[in-house]
Amino acid sequence: MKDVLFFDSMLTPKIITFVYWLLLIAAAFSGLTTIFGGYGGFTFFKFISGLFVAGSGALAARISCELTIVLFKINENLKQISESSEE
């Protein structure tokens, strides 16, 4: 607990996985809403649009979460370099 309270250990990388799954669920829900929502019933264009919305949302979620994780990995590596240079 002391590591988290004094920022010796990062909490955000542990939360990112949960956030990623929430974003995937939101992307799937948005795609399904695009396919089945609105007026005009089910059409081929709405189906393709819904697939595009779900796919691009999932891709955007993955890229944003990976970029966040990369920042924390860089921080860990810099911390290791700093500790090894002090010895």
N, C-alpha and C positions, 0 to 999 in steps of 0.2 A: 504494500500500500504506500509505503514511503517513496518508492521509485516513481509512482504515478503522481503523487502530490508535489514532489520536488522536480518533476519533469526529467528525471533520469531515464525513464522508460516512456516510450510514446504509446499513447492509447489509440490514436486514430487508425494506425494500420490494422488493428484488431476490429475496428468498426467498419472499415471499408468493405469487407466481404459481405457483411449484412446489408450495407447500403447498395452494393452491387446487385444482390438478389431482389431487393425492393425495386430498383430501377428496371430490372428485367421483367418483373411482374407488371410494372406500370407500362412498359413498352408493349407487352403482350395484350394488356387490357386496352391500350390505345388502338392497337391494330384491330382487335375484335370490335371495338366501338366504331372504328372507321368502316369496317365491313358491314356490320349489321345495324348501325345507327342511322338516323336521318330518314328522309323520305325517299321514296322511289323503289323500295324493296332491294333485293339482292341483285346486283349487276356485276358483270365481269370487271368493269372499271373500278368499282368499289372494292372488289376482292383484291385486285392488283395493288390498289392504293393502300389497303389495310396491310398487306404483306410488306409493302415498302415501309410503311410507318413502323411496323413491329421490327423489321430487320434493321432499319437505320437507327431506331431507338436502342436496340440491343447493342449495336456496334458503337454508338456514341457512349452508352453506359460503360462498355468495356474499356474504351479508349480513355475516358475520363478517370476511371478508377485505376487503370494501369499507370497513367501519368502521375497520379497522386502517390501510388505505391513507389514509383521510381524516385520521387523526391525523398521519401523516407529512407529508401535504400541508399541513396547518395549520402544522406545524413549519417547513416550507420557506418558506411565505408569511411567517410571523413573522420568520424569519431575514432575508428580503429587506427587510421593512419596517424592521427594526433596522439593517441595513446602509445603507439609503437615508436614514435619519434621522441617521446619524452623519456623513454627508457634508455 
